[in-house]
Amino acid sequence: MSELKITASSNPSPLQVDTDGSVNITIEKSEKSIDVTSVEIVFFTGETERTLFSASEEHKPKISVNTVNWSIDLKKPQEEENLQESQKLFQCSNGNENKKLSEPLIFKITGLTSDVCGSAELRVSVNNKKEYLQTFTFEKSAAAFYLRNFITRKSSNIPITEFTRTDTIYFSWESNGTSYKLYDGRSEEPIYNSAKKNGNPVTSFEYKGIERDTTFILVAEKADGEDKLELIDRITVTISDPHIVTLSTGFITVNEQLTTKNIKASEDITGKYIKVSYKAGCWQELLGVNYIFRNVHSGLVLDVPYCRLEKKQMQLCAYHGAGNQRFIINMNDETKSYVTISTVIDQNWVLDVWLNESKEGALIYLHPYSETDSAEKFRPRLNADGSVTFLFRDNLAIDTESNEHKSSTLLILKKYDPNSNTQKWFLERIINIIFLRPE
């Protein structure tokens, strides 16, 4: 029985032609430790059925060992009498004082598998003894077409999918395709189209300037005779600071069709707000829609305190998007002159004048709707700047208790003043449309 056990394996198995591969040679003791002074490994290189790895300088085979103090020399044909031109001989010498084999000795050879299918031999000799000479055969088959590990990252090697608009995005993937195209999901033209380096297609790409969330589509192609094989992968990139702009011009009336003439054609609007005005005699066009009431003077918005439905004085606050800052305008009488203003939290609760007082300083508060309560009726008046003033019995208007630009400012009645911005309100309605930038 041999004192040594010599085995060999390949990765992948079988080896795939014209693809990176490796061969592991393992030498271990059977029963007792013996001295191992040298190991020789011989195989053919080139592009034939029996060659193991490519002979090109760029992809020449490399060898490594799993322990220290071993030297590895590549012998040339002229240095060895029986060595053919296409053969590679790695001579490995043990430089350790104790040459006994106590742990498995593993040699790993890596390289580009030759591009012709067939069977390739590899010979291993230990201590130059015939009893420790063994030959292994490795099959080489056509490589399966693959596309994998499609990732995005910043400058590090850590895969991430969230970026800012100013970040450079590094794309990379693994494939044995012959050409690649990368699309941004909006244009029919690829943003990357098969660059090559040293004759090989490049499997990486840098891109900058993504302004909103985008799903990128990678297409790998490989020739198969007269046919062309295709593999597809996708990755979605999230932009933490997407490009959002507001409207560029004035107001849009509700009875006018919203078109790109109202906005810059080169910009996007997403989930923003538009100021709404109305034409004389067309006040009813504004009815039944959710609005934010923004005070022209302070920029603060009408607010139901703490979102509580109770008889509580109304106030102004900074906008935060909750339902207690959105209101609905409803027609109150047949003359179409007066309206009620209800909260979207519960349309049964409306703005009311405390005790129906027709005097300056009267409080504006929230109260359950009553058909017979005239203190809930206000008459809207259009201003030249597109804002609206809400009058109470003609000589009073909904106003703020002070001219301060601060939250929690309370609402009261004051004498109507057509020049007072604290009595003027821009009505803003939420829109949820996107105008895509023209290509």
Secondary structure by P-SEA (a helix, b strand, c coil): cccbbbbbbccccccccccccbbbbbbbbccbbbbbcbbbbbbcccccccccccccccccbbbbbccccbbbbbbcccccccccccbbbbbbbbcccccccccbbbbbbbccccccbbbbbbbbbcccccccbbbbbbbbccccccccccccccccccccccccccbbbbbbbbccccbbbbbcccccccccccccccccccccccccccccbbbbbbbbbbbcccbbbbbbbbbbbbbccccccccccccccccccccccccccccccccbbbbbbbccccccccccbbbbbbbccccbbbbccccccccccccccccccccccbbbbbbccccccbbbbbbcccccbbbbcccccccccbbbbbbcccccccccbbbbbbccccbbbbbcccccccccccccccccbbbbbccccccccccbbbbbbbbbccccccc
